[in-house]
Amino acid sequence: MKKNISETAYWVAIYRAIENIKPDAIFHDPFASLLAGNRGKKMLQKMPHALSSGWSMIVRTYIIDNIISASIKEYSIDVVINIGSGLDTRPFRLEIPKNICWIEIDLPDIISYKKEKLKKYKPSCHLDYISMDISDGAKLKTFIEKIGNNFECAIILTEGLLVYLTENEVISLTKILYNCPSVKYWVLDILSKDILKKLQNLWNDKLSLIDATMKFAPKNPKDFFNRYCWKNIKFYSILDEAKKLNRDMPGAAKWRRYEKYMTNEQIEYLRNLACVLLLEKI
C-alpha cells in the first residue's frame, strides 16, 4: 500500500489513545486506539522525539473540542465541515446536537478505513463522509459552493492541516471559504516560523517519505488571515493552555521560573509559538 499524508492521521490518533487511558485525561476518546492501530504505533516509533512532542497535539485537541462545542451554541451553527478530517472522532465522542450536520472531507483511503472501523458505532449527530483530494482546489471549491445552498451557518475545521500546505494553497483556501455565503466561522491551528523551522529539521526527512512535509507558518497569523477578510475573534495559546491543563511541554518548568522577569514582547513571542484561532468572516 502506497503511503501518503494520511499516515499523519494515525500518528495523531495514537496521541489521543495515550491520553484516553491517563487517570487525569483532559478528554476521552475511546475510539482512538482502535483507529490508530499498529500504524499509529509505528509512526510514533519512527518520528524523532515523537512521544515527548505529543503534549501540544493533546492540548490542541482539547482546545478545539471546546471551541466547536461552544460555537455551535453561541453562533447557531447548523453544519461543521472538517477539511482534512483524518481520524477525528468528535461526532462520536462529543455531545453534538442531533440537528447538526457534520461533514468530514479527506482522501478516499482514510475515509473508507474510518467508516469500516466505526461502522458499529453511532455518531451523536448526522454525519456525512466526502472522499476527496483536498489539494484539488477546483473540486473543493465546487463542494463548498454546494454547502452554501443547503445550510445557513457553517463552521470550518482545519485541524493540523494548514502546516502541510504552501502559502499559496492557504490563500486559495481562504478565498474558497470566504466566497461561500453560509461559511461564517473557521477554526484552525498555526505554528510560528521559529517552531516550524525546528519541526522541519526534526521531522521533514521522515515526512517527505509520505508526501507530508511541513511548509506553512505566517509571520503574523492574525494579520495574515485579516488580509483575506477573516478576523480573529478568539485566540488560544497552546503553551498557556498546556500550563492550565497540567500538560506542559517537557522542560517547561526550567524556563517558566523566569517568566516573571520576561518583557511583554518575550511573553507574546512564547504565546504565539503555537496557537489555535477562531476566525469570523468580515
N, C-alpha and C positions, 0 to 999 in steps of 0.2 A: 504493500500500500504506500503510495506516494505521500510523504509528509508535507504539510503546509502550515500556514499560520494558525490553523485550528488547534495545533498542538498546544498553543499557549492557553487554550481553554481548560485543558486537563491540568495544566500547571496551576492555574488559579483555583480550580476546584479542589485540588489536594490541600491547599491552604485552608479553605473553608472546612474541609473534612477534619483537619487537625484542630481547628478552633472549636468545632462542634463537640468534641469529646473532652474539652477542658472543663474542670469543675467551675471555673469562673467565666465561661464562654460569654462573649458580649452579644452573640446571636447564635441561633441554632439552624443548622442546615442538615437534616437527616438524609438528604439525597446526595450530598457532596461526595461521600466515599464511593457510593455506587457509580456515580458518573466519572469520577477521577480514575478509578481502576488502576491497573498497573502502568498505564501510560502516564498518569499523573505522577506516580511514584518515580518513574524513570526520568521524567522531566526534572523533578526535584533533585535527583541524584546527579544529573549531568550538568546542571546550571551552577556555575561557581557561586558560593555563598548564598545559595537559594533559600535554605532553611532559615537563616538569620535575617533574610530580607522580607519574609512573609508578613511581618507586622504591619507594613504600610498597606498591603492589599486587604488585610483583615479590617483595618481601620476604615479604609475606603469603602468596603462593603457595608459596614455599619452606618457610615455617614449617608450613603446613597439609599439604604433601606429607609432611613428616617426622612430624607428629602422626598422620596417617592410617596411614602405614606401620608406625609403632611400636605404635600402639594395636591394630591387627589382630593383632599377635603377642602383645602384653602382656595383652590383655583377652579373647582368644578371640572376637573379633568374627566373626559369620557374615554380616552384611549391613551395607552402608554405604548410607545414604539421603541423597542430596544434594537438598535442597529449594531450589528456585530455582537449578538447576544451570547455567543459561546455556550457554556454550560450553566448559565444563570438559572436559578430555581425560584426566583421571587414569586411567581404566580402560584407556586405550590407551598412555599413556606411562610409567606406573609399573608395577613388578613386583608386581601384586596376586595373591595365591594363587588358583589356579583354582577352589577350593571356595567362594570368597567371592561373594556376590551383591551387585551394585552397582545401585542404583536411582536414576534421575535423574527429578526432577519439575520441570516448568516448563510455560510456555504452549505451546499447540499449534504456533504458528509457529516458535518457536526449536527445539523438539524435532524437527519434520519437517525443518527446514533442516539440523540437525546430523546426523540419520540419513542424509540424502541425501549430504552431503559426506563422511561417514566410512564409507559402505557398503562400500568396497573394503578396509577395514582391520578387523583382528580385535582385540577387546579381550583383555586378559590374564585376565579373569575373566568370569563370567556377568553380562551387562548387560541391564537392563530399562529401558525408557523409559515414563514415565507423563505423558501430556498433561493438564495440569490448571491451572486458575487458582488459585494457592495463596492468593489473597485470599479465596477461598470457604472459610471455616473449617469449614463442615459437611462439605464434600467431602473436605477434607484430613483431618479427624478420622476419617471413615469409612475412608479408605485406611490411615491409620496404625494404626487398630484391627485391620485385617486382617493387618498385619505381625506383630502380637502372636501370631497363631495359626500363623505359618509359620516364625518364627525364634526363636533363643534369646537372642542378644545383638546389639543394633543400635547403631551409632553414627550420629548425625545430623550432617550438614554443612550449614551455612547461610552459606557464604562470600559476603560482600558483600551479604547480603540484609537484615539487621535494620535497617540505617540507613534503608532506604526504607519501613519500617513505622511506624505510630503506636505509642505506648507500650501502648495497649490491645490492639493486634494482637500485639505481642510477648508480652504477658502471656497472651493466649489461646493462643499457640503453646507457651509453657512448660507450660501445663496439658494441652494435647493430647498433647504428648510425654511428660509425666510419667505420664499415665494409661495409657500403653501399657506393659505389663509387660516386653516384650523390649527396649524402648529404654532403654539404660543410660548412654550417653555422648553428648556433644554438643560439636561444635567450632564456634566462632563467632568473629567479629571485631567489635570495638567501638571507637568513637571517643569521645573526651572531649567534653564540652559545648562547650568553647572551640574545639576543632578543627571540630566540627560547625557552629558559627556562621560560622567562616571559610569553610568549604566551601559553606555555604548562600549566603553573599554572593557567592562566586566562581562557583558553578555552577547554583544552583537556577533562575535565569531560563531557562537553556537546558534543564535537565532537566524543567522544568514542561511543555515542549512535547511530551515523550514520557511524561508522567504518571509521573515518577520522581523527585520531589523528596525530598531528604534530610530526615529527621524525627527519628530516634531516637538518643539518646545518654544513657544513665543517668548520674546523678551519681556513683555508685559501682558499677561493673559487678558486682564480686564480691558486694556486699551485695544488689544488685537481684535477681540470679538465686538467691541463697541464700534469699530470702524466698519463692520459689516452689519450694523443695526441690531446687535444683540447686546443688551446691557446686563451687567451683573447685578443680581438682586440679593444673592446670598453667597457668602464666601466661607469656606471651611478649610482651615489649615490642618493638614494631616498630622503634622507634628504637635499642634495644640491639642487636637482631639485624642491623639495617642497618649498624651500625658494624662488627660482626664480619665481615660478608659483603662489605665494601667497596661498599656500595650506599647510602651515607649521603645524606640529603636535601641538595639544593643549599644551600650556605651554612652547612652544619653546622660546618665547621671553625672558623668565626668564634666560635661560642658554645661549642664543645667545649673550647676552650683555657681556659675559665673553670670547667669542671666541678669541678676540684679545690677551688674556692672555694665551691661551692654547698652549701647546707644539705641535710640528708636529705629535708626536705619538698620542696625545689625539685627534687631529683633524682627523687623519686617522682612529682611533677607531670609531669615530662617523660616518664618511663617509661609513664605512663598516658594519654598523648595519643592513642595508637593501640595496640591490643593484640589478641592472639589468645588465647582461653581454651579450655581443655578442661574441660568440666563433667562431673560424675558425679551421677547421681540419688541423692538422700539416702534 
